[in-house]
């Protein structure tokens, strides 16, 4: 259904890291930008974790399967060349679930942005560098493949007010825990 967003999840083969260093994350984001020029798609939120990634993605021209095949093929080529490997980079075909209502759109986005918090990598979503959460917290322009308005439009007010309400929505259930890293966190 081209007018709807999907929650996409891809894991590294054998749960191995997909992203070993900053350049890997940057390469993935660059691939999204390059592909977006050829095949328009929209991402409402994303989070690139160590051994998997989440996308909240919609493609109105090409199928989700084609878009994901191109993204994963390009990234696998980059990864195998970068680390002098051969074979599968991804565990299997991506997971996808259609998001068919407003509540689902907001909940999936919150889940994606809270992934690094749940994995005990950071205390707050804005402390994680490799997610789209920063686009909702700062007055900056988004990469061309991002469409943050699709989520902001669920909230009233100016763009600044909408961003503030969205951030409050995402962070509403975060329980402060000063001992979070003492328990052996950071394993993502």
LONU-794356 format. One line per 8 residues: their letters; for each residue z negated, y negated, x of N, C-alpha, C, CB. Coordinates in steps of 0.2 Angstrom, whole numbers, always signed. Glycine has a CB too. Layout:
// LONU-794356
A = Z:Y:X:Z:Y:X:Z:Y:X:Z:Y:X ~ ...
// end
This chain:
// LONU-794356
XXXXXXXX = +0:+6:+4:+0:+0:+0:+0:-6:+4:-6:+0:-5 ~ +6:-9:+5:+6:-15:+10:+2:-21:+9:+14:-17:+10 ~ +0:-22:+3:-4:-28:+1:-12:-27:+3:-3:-30:-6 ~ -14:-21:+4:-21:-19:+5:-22:-18:+13:-23:-13:+2 ~ -28:-20:+15:-31:-18:+21:-33:-11:+22:-36:-24:+23 ~ -33:-9:+28:-36:-2:+30:-41:-3:+35:-30:+3:+32 ~ -46:+1:+35:-51:+2:+40:-48:+7:+45:-59:+3:+38 ~ -47:+5:+51:-44:+10:+56:-49:+11:+61:-37:+7:+59
XXXXXXXX = -49:+18:+63:-54:+19:+69:-50:+24:+74:-60:+23:+67 ~ -50:+23:+80:-47:+27:+85:-52:+29:+90:-40:+24:+88 ~ -52:+35:+92:-57:+37:+98:-53:+40:+104:-62:+43:+95 ~ -57:+39:+109:-54:+42:+116:-54:+49:+115:-58:+39:+122 ~ -49:+52:+119:-49:+60:+119:-55:+62:+122:-43:+62:+123 ~ -58:+67:+119:-65:+70:+122:-70:+65:+122:-64:+73:+129 ~ -69:+60:+118:-74:+54:+117:-75:+50:+124:-81:+56:+115 ~ -70:+51:+128:-69:+48:+135:-68:+40:+134:-64:+50:+139
XXXXXXXX = -70:+36:+138:-69:+29:+137:-62:+27:+137:-72:+25:+143 ~ -61:+23:+132:-54:+20:+131:-53:+13:+135:-52:+18:+124 ~ -59:+10:+136:-59:+4:+140:-65:+5:+145:-61:-2:+135 ~ -63:+4:+151:-67:+5:+157:-69:-1:+160:-64:+10:+162 ~ -65:-6:+159:-67:-13:+162:-63:-18:+158:-64:-13:+170 ~ -65:-25:+160:-63:-30:+156:-55:-30:+155:-65:-37:+159 ~ -52:-29:+160:-44:-29:+160:-41:-24:+155:-41:-27:+167 ~ -45:-19:+153:-43:-14:+148:-43:-17:+141:-47:-7:+149
XXXXXXXX = -49:-20:+140:-49:-24:+134:-44:-29:+133:-57:-27:+133 ~ -43:-33:+138:-38:-39:+138:-31:-36:+137:-38:-43:+145 ~ -30:-30:+140:-23:-27:+139:-22:-25:+132:-22:-21:+144 ~ -27:-22:+129:-26:-20:+122:-25:-26:+118:-33:-16:+120 ~ -29:-31:+119:-28:-37:+115:-21:-40:+116:-33:-43:+116 ~ -18:-40:+122:-12:-42:+124:-6:-38:+120:-11:-42:+131 ~ -7:-32:+120:-3:-27:+116:-3:-29:+109:-5:-20:+117 ~ -8:-31:+106:-8:-33:+99:-4:-39:+98:-15:-34:+96
XXXXXXXX = -5:-44:+103:-1:-50:+102:+6:-49:+103:-3:-55:+108 ~ +8:-45:+108:+15:-43:+109:+19:-40:+103:+16:-39:+115 ~ +15:-35:+100:+18:-31:+95:+18:-35:+88:+14:-25:+93 ~ +13:-40:+88:+13:-44:+82:+20:-49:+82:+7:-49:+82 ~ +22:-50:+87:+29:-54:+88:+35:-50:+85:+30:-56:+95 ~ +34:-44:+86:+40:-40:+83:+39:-37:+76:+41:-34:+88 ~ +33:-35:+75:+31:-32:+69:+25:-36:+66:+29:-24:+69 ~ +26:-40:+61:+20:-44:+59:+15:-39:+55:+22:-49:+53
XXXXXXXX = +9:-40:+57:+3:-37:+54:-3:-42:+54:+1:-30:+58 ~ -8:-40:+51:-14:-45:+50:-20:-41:+52:-14:-48:+44 ~ -24:-44:+56:-31:-41:+57:-36:-46:+54:-32:-39:+64 ~ -41:-43:+50:-46:-47:+47:-52:-47:+52:-48:-45:+40 ~ -53:-41:+55:-59:-40:+60:-57:-35:+64:-66:-39:+56 ~ -60:-35:+71:-59:-29:+75:-65:-29:+80:-53:-30:+79 ~ -66:-23:+83:-71:-22:+88:-69:-17:+92:-78:-20:+84 ~ -68:-18:+99:-66:-13:+104:-73:-11:+107:-61:-17:+109
XXXXXXXX = -75:-5:+106:-80:-2:+109:-78:+2:+115:-84:+3:+104 ~ -83:+5:+119:-81:+8:+125:-76:+14:+124:-87:+11:+128 ~ -78:+19:+119:-74:+25:+118:-70:+25:+111:-78:+31:+119 ~ -70:+19:+108:-66:+19:+101:-65:+12:+99:-70:+23:+96 ~ -61:+11:+95:-60:+4:+92:-60:+4:+84:-54:+1:+95 ~ -61:-1:+81:-61:-2:+74:-56:-8:+73:-68:-4:+71 ~ -51:-7:+68:-47:-13:+66:-48:-13:+58:-40:-12:+68 ~ -48:-19:+55:-47:-20:+48:-40:-23:+48:-53:-25:+45
XXXXXXXX = -35:-19:+46:-28:-21:+47:-24:-20:+41:-25:-16:+53 ~ -19:-25:+40:-14:-24:+35:-7:-25:+38:-16:-29:+29 ~ -2:-21:+35:+5:-22:+37:+9:-22:+31:+7:-17:+42 ~ +12:-28:+30:+16:-29:+24:+23:-27:+25:+16:-36:+21 ~ +26:-26:+31:+33:-24:+32:+34:-17:+34:+36:-29:+37 ~ +30:-15:+39:+30:-8:+42:+24:-4:+39:+31:-8:+50 ~ +25:+2:+40:+19:+6:+37:+13:+6:+43:+21:+14:+37 ~ +7:+7:+40:+2:+7:+45:+3:+13:+50:-5:+9:+41
XXXXXXXX = +6:+18:+48:+7:+24:+53:+12:+21:+59:+10:+30:+50 ~ +17:+17:+57:+21:+15:+62:+18:+10:+67:+27:+12:+59 ~ +14:+5:+64:+10:+0:+68:+5:+3:+72:+7:-5:+63 ~ +2:+8:+70:-3:+12:+74:+0:+16:+80:-8:+16:+70 ~ +5:+19:+78:+9:+23:+83:+11:+19:+89:+15:+27:+80 ~ +14:+13:+87:+16:+8:+92:+10:+5:+97:+20:+2:+89 ~ +5:+3:+93:-1:+1:+97:-4:+6:+101:-7:-1:+92 ~ -5:+12:+99:-8:+18:+103:-3:+20:+108:-10:+23:+98
XXXXXXXX = +3:+20:+107:+8:+22:+112:+8:+17:+118:+15:+23:+109 ~ +8:+11:+116:+8:+6:+122:+2:+6:+126:+9:-1:+119 ~ -4:+7:+122:-10:+7:+126:-11:+13:+130:-16:+6:+121 ~ -9:+19:+127:-9:+25:+131:-5:+25:+137:-7:+31:+127 ~ +1:+22:+137:+5:+21:+143:+2:+16:+148:+12:+18:+141 ~ -1:+11:+145:-5:+6:+150:-11:+10:+153:-8:+0:+146 ~ -15:+14:+149:-21:+17:+152:-19:+22:+157:-24:+20:+146 ~ -14:+27:+155:-12:+32:+160:-9:+29:+166:-7:+37:+156
XXXXXXXX = -5:+24:+166:-2:+21:+172:-8:+18:+176:+3:+15:+170 ~ -13:+14:+173:-18:+11:+176:-23:+15:+180:-22:+7:+171 ~ -24:+21:+177:-29:+26:+180:-26:+32:+183:-34:+28:+174 ~ -19:+32:+183:-15:+37:+186:-17:+44:+183:-16:+38:+194 ~ -16:+44:+176:-17:+50:+172:-11:+52:+168:-23:+49:+167 ~ -11:+58:+166:-6:+60:+161:-10:+63:+155:-1:+65:+164 ~ -6:+64:+150:-9:+67:+144:-12:+63:+139:-14:+72:+146 ~ -15:+65:+134:-18:+62:+128:-23:+57:+130:-21:+67:+123
XXXXXXXX = -23:+51:+128:-28:+46:+128:-32:+46:+122:-25:+39:+130 ~ -29:+47:+116:-33:+47:+110:-35:+54:+108:-29:+43:+105 ~ -40:+54:+105:-43:+61:+102:-38:+64:+98:-50:+60:+99 ~ -36:+61:+93:-31:+63:+87:-28:+57:+84:-35:+68:+82 ~ -25:+59:+78:-22:+53:+74:-28:+49:+72:-18:+56:+68 ~ -27:+42:+72:-32:+38:+70:-35:+39:+63:-29:+31:+70 ~ -41:+37:+61:-44:+38:+55:-42:+32:+51:-52:+39:+55 ~ -40:+32:+45:-39:+26:+41:-42:+27:+34:-31:+25:+41
XXXXXXXX = -44:+22:+31:-47:+22:+24:-45:+15:+21:-55:+23:+24 ~ -42:+16:+15:-39:+10:+12:-45:+6:+9:-34:+12:+6 ~ -45:-1:+9:-50:-5:+7:-47:-8:+0:-52:-10:+12 ~ -50:-7:-5:-46:-9:-12:-50:-14:-16:-45:-3:-16 ~ -56:-17:-13:-59:-22:-17:-63:-27:-12:-64:-19:-22 ~ -65:-32:-15:-68:-38:-11:-74:-35:-8:-70:-44:-16 ~ -79:-31:-11:-85:-29:-8:-83:-25:-2:-89:-25:-13 ~ -78:-20:-3:-76:-16:+3:-73:-20:+9:-70:-12:+1
XXXXXXXX = -69:-26:+7:-67:-30:+13:-73:-33:+17:-63:-36:+10 ~ -78:-35:+13:-83:-38:+17:-88:-33:+20:-88:-42:+12 ~ -89:-28:+17:-93:-22:+20:-90:-19:+26:-95:-17:+15 ~ -84:-18:+26:-80:-15:+32:-80:-20:+37:-73:-13:+30 ~ -79:-26:+36:-79:-32:+41:-86:-32:+44:-77:-38:+38 ~ -91:-32:+40:-98:-32:+43:-100:-26:+47:-103:-32:+37 ~ -98:-20:+45:-99:-14:+48:-95:-14:+55:-96:-8:+44 ~ -89:-17:+55:-85:-17:+62:-89:-22:+66:-78:-20:+60
XXXXXXXX = -91:-28:+64:-94:-33:+68:-101:-31:+70:-94:-40:+65 ~ -105:-27:+67:-111:-24:+69:-111:-18:+73:-115:-23:+62 ~ -105:-15:+74:-105:-9:+78:-108:-10:+85:-98:-8:+79 ~ -107:-15:+89:-111:-16:+95:-119:-16:+95:-108:-21:+99 ~ -121:-19:+89:-128:-20:+88:-131:-13:+86:-129:-25:+82 ~ -127:-9:+82:-130:-3:+80:-130:+2:+86:-125:+0:+74 ~ -125:+1:+90:-125:+5:+96:-130:+3:+102:-117:+5:+99 ~ -133:-2:+100:-139:-5:+105:-136:-8:+111:-144:+0:+106
XXXXXXXX = -130:-10:+111:-127:-14:+117:-128:-21:+117:-119:-13:+116 ~ -130:-24:+111:-132:-31:+111:-137:-32:+105:-126:-36:+110 ~ -140:-37:+105:-145:-39:+100:-142:-42:+94:-151:-44:+102 ~ -137:-46:+95:-133:-50:+90:-126:-49:+91:-135:-57:+90 ~ -122:-49:+85:-115:-48:+86:-111:-53:+90:-112:-48:+79 ~ -114:-59:+90:-110:-64:+94:-111:-64:+101:-113:-71:+92 ~ -115:-59:+103:-116:-58:+110:-111:-52:+113:-123:-55:+112 ~ -107:-49:+109:-103:-44:+111:-96:-48:+112:-102:-38:+106
XXXXXXXX = -93:-47:+117:-87:-51:+119:-81:-48:+116:-86:-51:+127 ~ -81:-41:+114:-74:-38:+113:-74:-37:+105:-74:-32:+116 ~ -76:-41:+101:-75:-41:+94:-72:-48:+91:-81:-39:+90 ~ -70:-48:+85:-67:-54:+83:-73:-59:+80:-62:-52:+77 ~ -79:-57:+80:-84:-60:+77:-85:-68:+80:-91:-57:+79 ~ -83:-69:+86:-83:-76:+89:-78:-80:+85:-81:-75:+96 ~ -73:-78:+82:-68:-82:+78:-72:-85:+72:-62:-78:+76 ~ -77:-81:+70:-81:-84:+64:-86:-88:+65:-83:-78:+60
XXXXXXXX = -88:-89:+72:-94:-93:+74:-92:-99:+77:-98:-89:+78 ~ -86:-100:+79:-84:-106:+83:-78:-109:+80:-82:-104:+91 ~ -77:-116:+81:-71:-119:+79:-65:-119:+83:-73:-127:+78 ~ -62:-113:+84:-57:-112:+88:-51:-108:+84:-59:-107:+94 ~ -45:-109:+87:-40:-106:+83:-39:-98:+85:-33:-109:+85 ~ -37:-94:+80:-37:-87:+81:-30:-85:+84:-37:-84:+74 ~ -31:-79:+87:-24:-76:+90:-19:-75:+84:-26:-69:+93 ~ -13:-75:+85:-8:-75:+80:-9:-69:+75:-1:-75:+83
XXXXXXXX = -11:-63:+78:-12:-57:+74:-18:-57:+69:-12:-51:+78 ~ -22:-62:+70:-29:-62:+66:-27:-66:+60:-34:-65:+70 ~ -31:-64:+54:-31:-68:+48:-38:-68:+46:-26:-65:+43 ~ -42:-73:+48:-49:-73:+46:-50:-76:+39:-53:-77:+51 ~ -45:-80:+37:-45:-83:+30:-46:-78:+25:-39:-88:+29 ~ -43:-72:+26:-44:-67:+20:-51:-65:+19:-40:-61:+22 ~ -55:-66:+24:-62:-65:+23:-66:-71:+21:-66:-62:+29 ~ -64:-77:+24:-67:-83:+23:-66:-85:+16:-65:-88:+28
XXXXXXXX = -61:-83:+13:-59:-85:+6:-64:-83:+1:-52:-83:+4 ~ -68:-78:+3:-73:-75:-2:-79:-80:-3:-75:-68:+0 ~ -79:-85:+2:-85:-89:+2:-82:-96:+0:-88:-89:+9 ~ -87:-100:-3:-85:-107:-5:-86:-112:+0:-88:-109:-12 ~ -83:-118:+0:-84:-123:+4:-79:-125:+9:-91:-122:+8 ~ -80:-129:+14:-76:-131:+19:-75:-124:+24:-78:-137:+23 ~ -70:-125:+28:-70:-119:+33:-76:-118:+37:-64:-120:+38 ~ -79:-124:+39:-86:-123:+43:-91:-120:+39:-88:-130:+45
XXXXXXXX = -91:-122:+32:-96:-119:+28:-95:-112:+26:-96:-123:+21 ~ -88:-110:+26:-86:-103:+24:-88:-99:+30:-79:-103:+23 ~ -87:-101:+36:-89:-97:+42:-96:-96:+43:-87:-101:+49 ~ -100:-101:+41:-108:-101:+41:-110:-96:+36:-111:-108:+40 ~ -107:-96:+30:-109:-91:+25:-107:-84:+27:-106:-93:+18 ~ -101:-83:+30:-99:-77:+33:-104:-74:+38:-92:-77:+35 ~ -105:-78:+43:-110:-76:+48:-117:-74:+45:-111:-82:+53 ~ -119:-78:+40:-126:-76:+37:-125:-69:+34:-128:-81:+32
XXXXXXXX = -119:-68:+30:-118:-62:+27:-118:-56:+32:-111:-62:+23 ~ -115:-57:+38:-115:-51:+42:-121:-50:+45:-110:-53:+48 ~ -125:-55:+47:-132:-54:+50:-138:-53:+46:-133:-60:+55 ~ -136:-53:+39:-142:-53:+34:-147:-47:+35:-139:-52:+27 ~ -144:-41:+38:-149:-35:+38:-151:-34:+45:-145:-29:+35 ~ -149:-38:+50:-151:-37:+57:-159:-38:+57:-148:-42:+62 ~ -162:-33:+60:-169:-33:+61:-171:-34:+68:-173:-26:+58 ~ -174:-40:+70:-176:-41:+77:-180:-35:+80:-179:-48:+77
XXXXXXXX = -178:-33:+86:-181:-28:+89:-182:-29:+97:-178:-21:+88 ~ -187:-32:+99:-188:-34:+106:-188:-28:+111:-194:-38:+107 ~ -189:-22:+108:-189:-16:+112:-183:-12:+112:-195:-11:+110 ~ -178:-15:+109:-171:-11:+108:-169:-8:+115:-166:-16:+106 ~ -169:-12:+120:-166:-9:+127:-171:-5:+130:-164:-15:+131 ~ -177:-5:+129:-182:-1:+132:-182:+7:+130:-189:-3:+130 ~ -178:+8:+125:-178:+15:+122:-171:+18:+125:-178:+15:+115 ~ -169:+16:+130:-163:+19:+133:-156:+17:+129:-164:+26:+133
XXXX = -156:+11:+127:-150:+9:+123:-144:+8:+128:-151:+2:+120 ~ -139:+4:+127:-134:+2:+131:-129:+8:+132:-136:+0:+138 ~ -130:+13:+128:-125:+19:+129:-119:+19:+125:-129:+26:+128 ~ -119:+14:+120:-113:+13:+116:-110:+19:+113:-108:+10:+120
// end
